[in-house]
Amino acid sequence: MKQKSYSKKFITYGIGQAFNLISPLLVLPYLVKICGEEGFGKIGVGFSISFILIVIVDFSSYHTGIKQLVDHKNNVYKTKLLIVKHLSAKLLLFLLVIGVVSVLMLFPYLKTQFKLILSSLVIVFSSILNPNWILQAQEKFLANSVFNVASKLIYLISIFLFINTKELYFFVPFLYGIGIIIPSVYFWIKYYSLYQINFFDLNVNDGIQLIKADYKLCLSQLFFAFRQYSPVLIIDFILGSFVAGQFRIIEQLIMIFRTFFQILFRFSFSVICNLISRNLEKGVILWKKINSLALLFVLLLVLIIYTNSFIFLKYFNFDLNNGKLEFLFKFSLLLPLFIGSNFAMEQLLFSFNKIRIYNNITYTTTLISFTILVIFTIFWSLFGAILALLITELFLIIIYTKFLWQNINPKTKAQID
C-alpha cells in the first residue's frame, strides 16, 4: 500500500515536472524563428544569469527549509515561523543581489545588456514568492503540479502574444518571471488565511541568523549552479550571441535529461538512504537497479534522437545544410549519459552522508570546469565547449568512483568507519 501511494505521488509530481520540462521545447522553435539564433543566444544569457542568482535567493529553502517543515508539519505556529524566517532571508539576499548586480553593471559586457539583465531580475524576484519548496515539504504534489502547469501556460501564452519582433528578445525572461509570480500570489493568499503571514512578520535578524547557519550549503550549490549555467555566458562572451544561441538550442535538449535525473534523485533518495542505513548491501543493490534502469531508458532515447537527428534539427530551426552543427548536436548526446551517471553517484554519496566531500568536489570541479571551458572554447569554438563539458563530467565520474568505492568495498569501509 505504501509503495502504491509512493508511485501515485511520483506520477502526480512527475506530470507537473514533465510540463515544466517540455514547455521550453514548445516555445523554442518560435523564439528561434522570431529572434534568430543571435537573439535566442541573448535570451539564454538572461536565463543563465537569473538561474545562477536564484540559487543565492533560494538559499537553503529547498534543503534545510523543506527538512524543517517536514519535521514540524503538524505544528501550524512553528510552520509559520519557519516560512517567515526563510522569506526574510530570501528578501535580504534579493536586496544583496540587486546591489551586486548594480555594481557589476559598470563592466562593459554587462552594461550593454541592461534591458536583458533587468528583465532577468524579475525571474530572481519570483523565486521569493515561489511556494514550491513549501508544497514539496507538505507533500502537496497535486498543488505543486497545478502550480507548474499554470506558470508555464501563462509563460507560453504570453510569448506567443507579445514576442513578435526580434527586438523584443529581452522581454522573454520578464514573461517567464510573471508566469511564476501570478500563480504564486494566488497560493500566498491561501497561505495568509491558513498561517496569517503578512509583510510585517518579516524579521531581519531571523533572516541573518538563517544565512549564517546555512551559508556553506548555499555556497556549494552556487558553485554547482555556476558550473551548470555558466557555459552559455562564457560562449557568448568569447564567441558571440549567434554561437551562444546554437549552444543554447543543444543545451535545452540536454536539460530535459538533466531534469529527469533530478526528479528521479529526489524521489528515490529517501528510500535508498533508509535502506542503506539498515543494510548496506541491499541498499546498494536497489541503487544499482533504479539508476541502471534510468540510464538504459535515457540511452534508448538518446539512440532514437541520434538516428533521427534530422527531424530534431528541423524542429529546432537549425541550418539543415550545416554538417558541422549536426555533428555537434550528435556529439552532445553523450552528455546525458555522463550526467545521469554523476547524479546516481551523488545520490550514493549523500546516502553515506559525505556532504563535506561533496562540497569540496563541487568547488574543485567548478574551478577546473571554468578553466578548461574558457581554454577549449577559445581554441576549438563550440566543439571545444561541448568537449570541455564532457571532460568535466568524466572527471566527476572518476572522483566519485574513488570515494564511493571506499564506502562500498567492505575492506576499505571498515577502515573509514
N, C-alpha and C positions, 0 to 999 in steps of 0.2 A: 504493500500500500504506500509505504514511504517512497519507494522507487518510482511508482506511478505518479505520485504528487511531484516529485523532483523533475520527472520528464515533462509533466504538464507545465511547470514553471519555466523550464528551459525553452519549450516550444513557444510559450506566450512571450517571454522576453526576447527570444530569437526573431519573432515576427517583426517586432519594433526595430530591432537592430538590423534586420535584413533590409527594411525600408530605409533606415538611416544610411545603410551601406550602398544601396542601389541608386538612390536619388541623385548623387553626384554624376553617375554614369548616364542618367536620363537627360540631364541638363548639359553634359559635356559637349556633345556634338553641336548643340545650338550655340553655345558660347564660343566654340572654335570657329563656327561659321560666321557669327556676327562680329566678334572681336579679333579674329585671326589668331595665329599661333603666338604672335608677339603679345597681343592683349591678354591671351589666356595665360601666358607666362607671368605677366604682371599680376593677374588675379591670383596665381599660385603663390607669388611672393607675399601678397597681402594675407592670404590664409596661413602661410607658414609662419609669418611674424605673429599673427594672432594666436595660433595654436601653441607656440612656444611661450608666449606671455600668459596664456590661460593657465599653464602649469603653476606659475607663480601665484595667480589669484586663487585658483582652486586649492592650493597649498595641500593640506593633509585631509581635506574633507572626504575624498574618495578612499582614504586609507584609515587613518585614525578616527575620522568623523563617523564613517559607517560602522566601524567596530564599536565605538562608544554608544551610538544609537541602538545598536543590536543589544548591547549589554543592559540598556535601560528602556527597552521598548515598551514596558508596561507601566512606566512612570512618566506621566504627562508633564509634570513640573520639571523633572530632570531633562526630559527631551527638549522642552522649550529652552532651557538654559544652554544646552549643548548647541542647538541650532543658532541661537543668538550669538554664542561665542564664536562659532565658525563664520557667521555672517559679518561679525565685527572684524575678524581677521581678514576676510575677503575684501571688505571695503577699504581697510587700511592698505592692503597690498595693491589694490587697484590704484589708489592715490599715489603710491610709490611708483607703480608702472608708468602713470601719467608723467610724473616728474622725470623719470629716467628717459622716457621717450622724448620728452621736450628737449632734453639736453642732447640726445643723440641726433635729433633733427637738425642740429647745426652742421653735421657732416654732409658733404655734397651729395653722396649717393642717396641718402635718406631724404635730404631736402627736396630733391626732385620728385619724390613720391609722397608729398604731403597729403594730397587728397586720398590716396590709397591707404596710407597708414591711419589717417583719421577715421576712414570708413572701417578699417580692420579693428580699431579700438572698440567699436560697437559690439563686435563678437566677444572681445575680452570682458566688456561690461556685462554682457548677457550671462557670463559664467557666474556672476554674483547671484543672479536671480534663478539660474537653472536649478530645479529641485530634484534632479535625477539621483543625486547622492542620498537624499532622504528617502526617495521612493525605493531605491535598492536596499537600503538598510531595513526598511519596513516590509520588504518583500512584496511590494505592490507592483508586480510585474506587468499587470494589465494596464495600470495607470501609466507606468513607465513607457509601455509600447504606444499607448494613445498619445502621450506627450511627444514622443519621437516622430510619429506619423504626422501629427498636427503641425509640428515645427517645420518639417521638411516639405509638407504640402504648401504651407504659406510661402516658403522659400522658392519652391518650383514655380508656383503660380505667379509670384512677383517677378521672377526672372523673365518669364515669357511675356508679361505685361509691360515691364518697364525697360528692359535691356534690348533696345532696337538699333543702336548705333555703336560702333567700336569705341567711340569716345567715352562711353558710359561704363567701361570696364571697372573703374574704381568703385562703382556703386554696388557691385556684386557682394563683397563682404558685408556691407551695410545691410543688404536684404537678408543675408544669412543670419545676421545677429538679430534683426527684427523678427525673423521666423522663430527664434528661441524666446525672445522677450514676451511676445504676445501670449502664448500658452503658459509661460511662467507666471505672468500676472494673474491669470485665472487660478493657478494652483496656489499662489500665495494668498489669494482672497479666501480660499478654503482653509489654509493653514492659520489665517488670522482668526477665523471663527473657532478653530479647534484649539489653538495654543495661545491666542490673544497676543501674537507677536506684532510689534509695531516699531517704527523707526527709532523711537525714544528709548527702546530697550537696548539698543546697541551700546557697547561699552568698550572704550579704547583700551583700558587696562586688561580686560579679558582677551581682547584680540592680540595684544602684545605678549601676554602670557602664553597663548597658544603658539604664536610664532616662535618664541624662544624654545618651547618644548619640542617642536616638530621640524625645525629648520633643516636638520641633517637629512631627513627623509625627502623633504621638498627639494633639496639641493641635488640629490641623486636623480630624482625624477626630472628635474630641469635639464640635467646633463643628457638624460635619456631622450627627452623631447627635442633637445638641440640636435642630437645625432639623427633623430628620425625626420625632423622637418627642415633642417638647415641646408640639405643638398640643393634644393631649388634656389635658395638665396645665393649660395656660392656660385652656382651655374649662371644665374642671372648677372651677378657681379663680374664674372670672368668672361662669359661668352655672350651675354646679352639676353634680352627678353624673348627673342624668337626661339633660340635653342632651349631656354628655360621652359617655354611653352611645350616644346616637343617632349622634354623630360617629364613635365607635369602630366601630360596625357598618359605616358607609360606608367608613371608613379601612381596615378589614380586607379589603374587596374591592380597594381601590386597591393594597394591599400585595402582592397576587398579581401584578399587573402590574409593580410595582417589582422584585420578586424575579426575575421573568422577565428583565427587562433587566439585572439584576445578574449572573445566570447567563451570559447572552449576552456581557456585558462581559468576564467572567473568561476565558471560553473562546476568544473571538476576539481578545483583546487582543494576545497574543504573536505571532499570525500577522500581524495588521495592523501592529504595531510593527516587526517584522522586515522586512516588505515596504516600508514607508515609508523605513526606513533605507537600503534598496538602491535603491528607485525611488519617488520621491515621488508621481508621477502614478498609477502602478499601485496604490500603497498606498491613496491617497485613493479611487480607483475601487472597490476592494474594500470599503473602509469604507462607501462610499455604498450598495453592493449589499446588504451584510449588514444594515445598520441600516434601510435603506428597506424591505426585506422584513419585518423585525421590526415596524416601525411600521405597515405595511399589515396585518399579521396582527393586531396589537392593535386597530387601527381597526375591523377586521371584528368582533372580539369585543365591542368597545365598542358597535357598532351593534346587535349581537344583544341585548346586555344592555339597551340603551336601548329597543328596540322590545318587549322582553318584561320591562319593569321590574316589572310587577305580580307575576310569578312569583318574581322575586328578593326583592321586598319581603315577600311572603308567607312565603318560606322563612326570611328573617331575623327573622320575627315582628314586623315593623314594623306600625304602626297603618295599615291599608289605607284608612281614611277620612280620613287626614290628607294633603290635597293638597299642602301645603307641604313635607312630608317627601319626597314623590315628586319634587317639583321639585328639591329639594336633592340627592337621590340622582342624578337625571339630570344636573344641573349639574356634580356632582363627577366625572362620567365624562370630562370634558375633561382632568382631571389626568394620567391615564396617558399621553396623547399628549405632553403637555408634559414629563413625567418622562422618557419614552423619548428625546425629542429631547436633553435635557440629558445623559443617560447617554452617548449617542452622541458628543456634543461633548466630554465629559470624557475619553472614550476617546482621541479625537484629540489632545486637549491633553496627555495623558500620553505619547502616542506621540511628540510633539515635545519631550518631557522638560521641559515647562513646569510643574514641581512648585511652584516658588515662586509663580508666577502663580496656580495653582490654590489654594494655601493662602490667599493674600491675598483672592481672590474668595470663598472659603468663609467667612473671617472677616467680610468686609463684608456678604455676603448674609444670614448668620445674624443679625447685628445688625439689619439692615433688616427681615428676616422677622419677628423677635420684636416689633419696634416696631409694624409695621402689623398684625400678628396681634392684638396687645392692643387697639389702637385700633379696628380693624374689628369685633372681637368685642364690644366694649363698645357700639358704636353700632348694629351690624346683626346681632347674635347669631350663630347658626350659619351663616347665609348669608355674613356678613362674614368668618368664619373661613375658609370654603372659598374665598371671593374673594381673601383675603389670600394663601393658598397658591398660587393660580393666578397672581397678580401676581408673587410671588417666583420661580416657575418661568419666567415670561415674561421677567422681568428677567435671570435667568441665561442664557436663550437669547440675549438681546441682547448681554450682556457676552462670552459665549463666542464668538459670531459675530464680534465685533470682533477678538478676539485671534487666532482661528483664520484669519481672512481674511489677516492679516499673514503667516501661515506658508504658506498655500495659494497665494496670489497671487504669482507669480514676481517681480513688481516690488518688492513690499514685503518679500518673503522675502530678497531679495538685500541689502537694507539692514540687516535684522536680523542675518543671518549675517556 
